[in-house]
Amino acid sequence: MRLAFMGTPDFAVGALDALIEAGHEIACVYTQPPRPAGRGQKDRPSPVHARALERGLAVRHPTSLKSPDEQAAFAGLSLDVAVVAAYGLILPKAILDAPSRGCLNIHASLLPRWRGAAPIQRAIEAGDPVTGITIMQMDAGLDTGAMLLRSQIPIGPAATGGALHDELAALGAAAIVRALATLDDLRPEAQPQAGVTYAKKLDKAEAKLDWTRPAAELERRIRAFDPFPGAWFEAKGERIKVAGAKLAPGAGAPGTVLAAPLVVACGEGALALTKLQRAGRAATDAEAFVRGFELPPGAVL
């Protein structure tokens, strides 16, 4: 088919590659504009932009798709389908209507659960046992379109946001290729009204660990927010990132170090912090961490 691909982050790169390998014609790649990044704050193209250039594809990165000129340019591509994966811009009706067979979205949850911006992290944070990919016909709502195909995987007890992201990216790439290959046979299924949840955008402020919360909840949050935005706490005036933790026995005033190397009391139960990182330094295990940054039993985080 003749496609436009619309995506921005690493999550979408594998899908672009898979569509090319499947023999589809990529008429144009749409992505977010280059943004300042790195120490020099120089403009850096998105991961999808960079891969499209490597593949010799035409790239457009408008700041909006609302202008008549942008909509006319999109319509002029004479597309069969637009494939959308974590693009980051709202698609106006004129864009949605332009491809002859519509716009298909690769969404990283089993809709209608976790519509919205951060479905991968919210699924881990909530303790969901499974998640997956939904290939959806896009409409004007927020992830409300009819479902064409769903593919499910379990969320393991040690799953992190980063690891699950990579699993779902690969699953999404395979699912969109399968959906396009069988598009004539797929029957759109309206999303049920029951079970709708919204995965709000990640906020760095919510990554601060609130020790008054149950230990099981904080353990899931630490995994969900690894690697981004990274769960953290403050001690001795420093912000300490937590990249690993496990449930531990113990009870006490929330935030109190109960035992070495670093077992911390929570609102319910306790957490053994297993992997930590000071600003500007490499992550290390708890025993090595407390040798260089003493937090003895009785200390309060």
HELIX and SHEET records of a PDB file:
HELIX    1   1 ASP A   10  GLU A   21  1                                  12    
HELIX    2   2 PRO A   47  GLU A   54  1                                   8    
HELIX    3   3 PRO A   68  ALA A   75  1                                   8    
HELIX    4   4 LYS A   93  ASP A   97  1                                   5    
HELIX    5   5 PRO A  119  ALA A  126  1                                   8    
HELIX    6   6 GLY A  161  ALA A  181  1                                  21    
HELIX    7   7 LYS A  204  ALA A  207  5                                   4    
HELIX    8   8 ALA A  215  ALA A  224  1                                  10    
HELIX    9   9 ALA A  286  GLY A  292  1                                   7    
SHEET    1   A 7 VAL A  59  ARG A  60  0                                        
SHEET    2   A 7 GLU A  25  TYR A  30  1                                        
SHEET    3   A 7 ARG A   2  GLY A   7  1                                        
SHEET    4   A 7 VAL A  81  ALA A  85  1                                        
SHEET    5   A 7 CYS A 103  HIS A 107  1                                        
SHEET    6   A 7 VAL A 130  GLN A 137 -1                                        
SHEET    7   A 7 MET A 147  PRO A 154 -1                                        
SHEET    1   B 2 ARG A  35  ALA A  37  0                                        
SHEET    2   B 2 LYS A  42  ARG A  44 -1                                        
SHEET    1   C 2 ARG A 115  GLY A 116  0                                        
SHEET    2   C 2 TYR A 198  ALA A 199  1                                        
SHEET    1   D 5 ALA A 231  ALA A 235  0                                        
SHEET    2   D 5 GLU A 238  ALA A 248 -1                                        
SHEET    3   D 5 ALA A 270  ARG A 278 -1                                        
SHEET    4   D 5 VAL A 263  ALA A 265 -1                                        
SHEET    5   D 5 VAL A 257  ALA A 259 -1                                        
SHEET    1   E 4 ALA A 231  ALA A 235  0                                        
SHEET    2   E 4 GLU A 238  ALA A 248 -1                                        
SHEET    3   E 4 ALA A 270  ARG A 278 -1                                        
SHEET    4   E 4 THR A 284  ASP A 285 -1                                        
END                                                                             
